[in-house]
Amino acid sequence: MDSRQLHHFRTIVDHGSFTQAAETLRLTQPSLSLTVRRLEEDLNVKLLSRGRSGVKTTEAGEFLYGVATSIDTLLTTATTRLAEIAAGNAGSVTLCSAPEFNWLFMPTVLRRMRERAPQVNVSLSDVEPTETLKRVLEGTAEIGIIPSTNPQRFQHIYGEQLTINRAADMEFLVALPQRLSHLPDPVRLSALTTETWLLPQRWTELSGLPELLDHLWSTAPECKPATVQEVSTLQTGLPLVAGDYGISLMPHTAQALGQRGVHFRRIEEHLPSMQALLIHRADRALTPAAQTLLDVLLDTSSELPPAS
């Protein structure tokens, strides 16, 4: 007994006639009769009876008709679902993304993904950038977005293992407490050296804000503050700034968080922007669902202006 036989059996019952069922299935009536006879032989039970009013199911045939209907429905559903998965319109995708990108850009990405492929489940994590890199390299995350102030170095180290694209450029601003809200826009970093600067920790594998400031301080020592306090993440620094524990440099996307008591100013000195890098394994084809999300990310990225 196979799905083809069950489909033919169901069609006969639906039409109440071998002749009409044969026409619908584009088969000969003898071949259809042979299908039913083999089914009855395999199951050792009579399934249909013929009379003047047409074909009727026996008790066993009625039960098998219910089974055939269920299997037909399951096969139709499976065919549709598999076609959706193949087209990237269904399935699931795992994305690890930097909070700095998520604050401003991710809502647009997810909204567009929802519109394009509503049946795709997106699992989003905002783990540390080194963990994102690890998960993508291991294959436990299909797509990653990590921040970098030196994308050329990242490309040099990981370019053979990863496909790397620009997701967004993020300009650095200085976050100030209410006490310093009177300062002009833009403000000079050299005028803030007496303040405590709150900076995120360093990551050996990646270049971030600390490395960028190392370079700035080596070329413009007048900008180096007397006191630096390490914080676990940039977002950790926001309430500390609001509480007047220090100031911090943050990507412009942090403004989307709307932290009360924090005032953002542009920086007068030249400071390169931070890039959000879109990464996935170079040696592994993305699933259709992941490819759809990647396309949405790249489409969104293409609409964002490059850093000035």
C-alpha positions as CSV (number, residue, x, y, z in Angstrom):
1,M,0.0,0.0,0.0
2,D,1.4,3.3,-1.0
3,S,0.3,6.9,-1.3
4,R,-0.5,6.6,-5.0
5,Q,-2.8,3.7,-4.4
6,L,-4.5,5.5,-1.6
7,H,-5.0,8.6,-3.7
8,H,-6.6,6.5,-6.5
9,F,-8.8,4.8,-4.0
10,R,-10.0,8.1,-2.5
11,T,-10.7,9.5,-6.0
12,I,-12.9,6.5,-6.8
13,V,-14.9,6.9,-3.6
14,D,-15.2,10.7,-4.1
15,H,-16.7,10.2,-7.6
16,G,-18.7,7.0,-6.7
17,S,-17.6,5.6,-10.1
18,F,-14.6,3.9,-11.6
19,T,-15.3,5.5,-14.9
20,Q,-15.4,9.1,-13.7
21,A,-12.3,8.5,-11.4
22,A,-10.4,7.1,-14.3
23,E,-11.2,10.2,-16.4
24,T,-10.1,12.5,-13.5
25,L,-6.9,10.6,-13.0
26,R,-6.3,10.2,-16.7
27,L,-6.0,6.4,-16.3
28,T,-7.8,3.5,-17.9
29,Q,-10.6,1.9,-16.0
30,P,-8.9,-1.5,-16.0
31,S,-5.7,-0.2,-14.5
32,L,-7.8,1.6,-11.8
33,S,-9.7,-1.7,-11.1
34,L,-6.3,-3.5,-10.8
35,T,-5.1,-0.9,-8.2
36,V,-8.2,-1.6,-6.0
37,R,-7.9,-5.4,-6.4
38,R,-4.2,-5.3,-5.4
39,L,-5.1,-3.1,-2.4
40,E,-7.8,-5.6,-1.3
41,E,-5.3,-8.5,-1.8
42,D,-2.6,-6.7,0.2
43,L,-5.0,-5.9,3.1
44,N,-6.9,-9.1,2.8
45,V,-10.2,-7.3,3.1
46,K,-12.9,-6.1,0.7
47,L,-13.0,-2.3,0.3
48,L,-15.6,-1.5,-2.3
49,S,-18.9,-2.9,-3.5
50,R,-20.5,-2.1,-6.8
51,G,-24.3,-1.6,-7.3
52,R,-26.8,0.1,-9.5
53,S,-26.3,3.4,-7.5
54,G,-22.5,3.2,-8.1
55,V,-19.5,2.3,-6.0
56,K,-19.9,2.1,-2.2
57,T,-17.4,1.6,0.6
58,T,-17.5,-1.3,2.9
59,E,-16.8,-0.7,6.6
60,A,-13.1,-1.4,6.0
61,G,-13.2,0.8,2.9
62,E,-14.8,3.7,4.9
63,F,-12.0,3.4,7.4
64,L,-9.3,3.4,4.6
65,Y,-11.0,6.3,2.9
66,G,-10.4,8.4,6.1
67,V,-6.8,7.3,6.2
68,A,-6.4,8.2,2.5
69,T,-7.9,11.6,3.0
70,S,-5.6,12.4,5.9
71,I,-2.5,11.2,3.9
72,D,-3.5,13.3,0.9
73,T,-3.9,16.3,3.1
74,L,-0.5,15.7,4.8
75,L,1.2,15.2,1.4
76,T,-0.3,18.4,0.0
77,T,0.7,20.3,3.1
78,A,4.3,18.8,3.0
79,T,4.6,19.7,-0.7
80,T,3.5,23.3,-0.1
81,R,5.8,23.6,3.0
82,L,8.8,22.2,1.3
83,A,8.3,24.5,-1.7
84,E,8.1,27.5,0.8
85,I,11.3,26.3,2.5
86,A,13.1,25.9,-0.8
87,A,12.1,29.4,-1.8
88,G,13.3,30.8,1.6
89,N,9.7,31.6,2.7
90,A,9.6,29.2,5.6
91,G,11.9,27.5,8.0
92,S,14.1,29.1,10.6
93,V,17.4,31.0,10.8
94,T,19.7,31.8,13.7
95,L,21.2,35.3,13.8
96,C,23.7,36.7,16.3
97,S,23.8,40.5,16.1
98,A,25.6,43.3,17.9
99,P,23.4,45.5,20.1
100,E,24.9,48.6,18.5
101,F,23.3,47.4,15.2
102,N,20.1,46.2,16.8
103,W,19.3,49.5,18.6
104,L,18.5,51.3,15.4
105,F,18.6,49.1,12.4
106,M,17.3,45.7,13.4
107,P,13.6,46.7,13.8
108,T,13.6,47.7,10.1
109,V,15.3,44.4,9.1
110,L,12.9,42.2,11.1
111,R,9.8,44.1,9.9
112,R,10.9,43.6,6.2
113,M,11.7,40.0,6.9
114,R,8.3,39.5,8.4
115,E,6.7,41.1,5.3
116,R,8.8,39.1,2.8
117,A,8.7,35.7,4.6
118,P,6.2,35.6,7.4
119,Q,6.6,31.8,7.9
120,V,10.3,32.1,8.7
121,N,11.2,32.0,12.4
122,V,14.2,34.3,13.2
123,S,16.1,33.4,16.4
124,L,18.0,36.6,17.4
125,S,20.8,36.8,20.0
126,D,22.9,39.8,21.1
127,V,25.8,37.9,22.5
128,E,29.4,39.3,22.9
129,P,31.1,39.8,19.5
130,T,33.7,37.1,20.2
131,E,30.8,34.7,20.9
132,T,29.1,35.7,17.7
133,L,32.3,35.1,15.7
134,K,32.7,31.7,17.4
135,R,29.1,30.6,16.7
136,V,29.3,31.6,13.0
137,L,32.7,29.8,12.6
138,E,31.3,26.7,14.4
139,G,28.1,26.8,12.4
140,T,25.7,27.1,15.3
141,A,24.7,30.5,14.0
142,E,24.1,31.0,10.3
143,I,24.6,34.8,10.2
144,G,26.4,37.2,12.5
145,I,26.7,40.9,12.8
146,I,29.8,42.2,14.7
147,P,31.1,45.7,15.3
148,S,34.6,46.6,14.2
149,T,36.7,49.8,14.0
150,N,39.2,48.0,11.8
151,P,37.3,46.0,9.1
152,Q,40.5,45.7,7.0
153,R,42.2,43.8,9.8
154,F,39.2,41.6,10.3
155,Q,39.1,40.9,6.5
156,H,42.8,40.0,6.5
157,I,42.3,37.5,9.4
158,Y,39.0,35.9,8.6
159,G,38.5,36.6,4.9
160,E,39.2,33.0,3.8
161,Q,36.8,31.5,6.4
162,L,34.0,34.1,6.2
163,T,32.0,36.0,3.6
164,I,32.1,39.6,5.0
165,N,29.8,42.5,4.0
166,R,29.2,45.9,5.4
167,A,25.9,46.1,7.3
168,A,26.1,49.7,8.5
169,D,28.5,52.5,9.4
170,M,28.0,54.0,12.8
171,E,29.4,57.4,13.7
172,F,30.8,57.9,17.2
173,L,29.3,60.5,19.4
174,V,30.1,61.5,23.0
175,A,27.5,60.7,25.6
176,L,27.4,63.4,28.4
177,P,25.5,63.6,31.7
178,Q,23.1,66.4,32.5
179,R,25.9,68.4,34.2
180,L,27.6,68.8,30.8
181,S,24.6,69.4,28.7
182,H,25.7,73.0,28.2
183,L,28.7,71.9,26.0
184,P,28.6,72.9,22.3
185,D,27.8,70.6,19.4
186,P,30.3,69.5,18.2
187,V,32.5,69.2,21.3
188,R,36.3,68.7,21.5
189,L,37.5,65.6,23.2
190,S,40.5,67.5,24.4
191,A,38.1,69.6,26.5
192,L,36.9,66.5,28.3
193,T,40.1,65.0,29.6
194,T,39.3,65.8,33.2
195,E,36.2,63.6,33.0
196,T,36.2,59.8,33.7
197,W,35.8,58.0,30.4
198,L,33.8,54.8,30.4
199,L,35.1,52.4,27.8
200,P,34.1,48.8,26.9
201,Q,36.5,45.9,27.4
202,R,38.9,44.8,24.7
203,W,38.5,41.7,22.6
204,T,41.7,40.1,21.5
205,E,40.2,38.8,18.2
206,L,38.5,42.1,17.3
207,S,39.2,45.8,17.0
208,G,36.8,48.0,18.8
209,L,36.6,51.4,20.5
210,P,39.6,50.9,22.9
211,E,41.9,50.2,19.9
212,L,40.5,53.2,18.1
213,L,41.2,55.4,21.0
214,D,44.7,54.0,21.4
215,H,45.5,55.3,18.0
216,L,43.9,58.6,18.6
217,W,45.8,59.1,21.9
218,S,49.1,58.2,20.2
219,T,48.6,60.8,17.5
220,A,46.7,63.4,19.7
221,P,47.9,62.9,23.3
222,E,46.1,66.1,24.3
223,C,42.8,64.1,24.0
224,K,43.8,61.4,26.4
225,P,41.8,61.5,29.7
226,A,43.4,61.2,33.1
227,T,41.0,58.5,34.2
228,V,39.5,55.5,32.2
229,Q,37.0,53.1,33.7
230,E,36.2,49.8,32.0
231,V,32.6,48.7,31.5
232,S,31.4,45.4,30.3
233,T,29.5,46.7,27.3
234,L,28.6,50.1,25.7
235,Q,25.0,49.8,26.9
236,T,26.3,49.3,30.4
237,G,27.8,52.7,30.2
238,L,24.6,54.5,29.5
239,P,23.1,54.5,33.0
240,L,26.5,55.3,34.4
241,V,26.6,58.4,32.2
242,A,23.1,59.3,33.2
243,G,24.2,58.9,36.8
244,D,27.2,61.2,36.3
245,Y,29.8,58.6,36.8
246,G,31.6,59.5,33.6
247,I,31.2,60.1,29.9
248,S,31.4,57.6,27.1
249,L,31.9,57.4,23.3
250,M,29.0,55.6,21.7
251,P,27.8,54.9,18.1
252,H,25.0,57.2,17.0
253,T,22.6,54.2,17.2
254,A,22.6,54.5,21.0
255,Q,20.4,57.6,20.7
256,A,17.6,55.1,19.7
257,L,17.5,53.8,23.3
258,G,16.3,57.2,24.6
259,Q,18.2,57.0,27.9
260,R,17.0,59.8,30.1
261,G,19.7,62.1,31.4
262,V,22.1,61.4,28.6
263,H,23.0,64.1,26.0
264,F,24.8,63.3,22.8
265,R,27.3,65.6,21.0
266,R,29.2,65.2,17.8
267,I,33.0,65.0,18.1
268,E,35.1,67.8,16.6
269,E,38.2,65.7,16.2
270,H,38.3,63.3,13.3
271,L,37.4,59.8,14.6
272,P,36.8,57.0,12.1
273,S,33.4,55.3,12.3
274,M,32.6,51.8,13.5
275,Q,31.3,49.3,11.0
276,A,28.8,46.6,11.6
277,L,30.1,43.6,9.6
278,L,27.7,41.0,8.3
279,I,29.4,37.6,8.3
280,H,28.6,34.0,7.4
281,R,30.6,30.9,6.6
282,A,32.3,31.0,3.2
283,D,32.5,27.2,2.8
284,R,28.8,26.5,3.6
285,A,25.8,27.3,1.6
286,L,23.1,29.2,3.5
287,T,19.7,27.6,4.0
288,P,17.0,29.3,1.8
289,A,15.6,31.0,4.9
290,A,19.0,32.3,5.9
291,Q,19.6,33.5,2.4
292,T,16.3,35.4,2.5
293,L,17.4,37.1,5.7
294,L,20.8,37.9,4.3
295,D,19.1,39.5,1.2
296,V,16.9,41.6,3.5
297,L,20.0,42.7,5.5
298,L,22.0,43.6,2.4
299,D,19.0,45.4,0.9
300,T,18.6,47.4,4.1
301,S,22.4,48.1,4.2
302,S,22.4,49.4,0.6
303,E,19.9,52.1,1.7
304,L,22.1,53.4,4.5
305,P,24.5,56.2,3.8
306,P,28.2,55.5,4.2
307,A,30.1,57.2,7.0
308,S,31.2,60.7,6.2
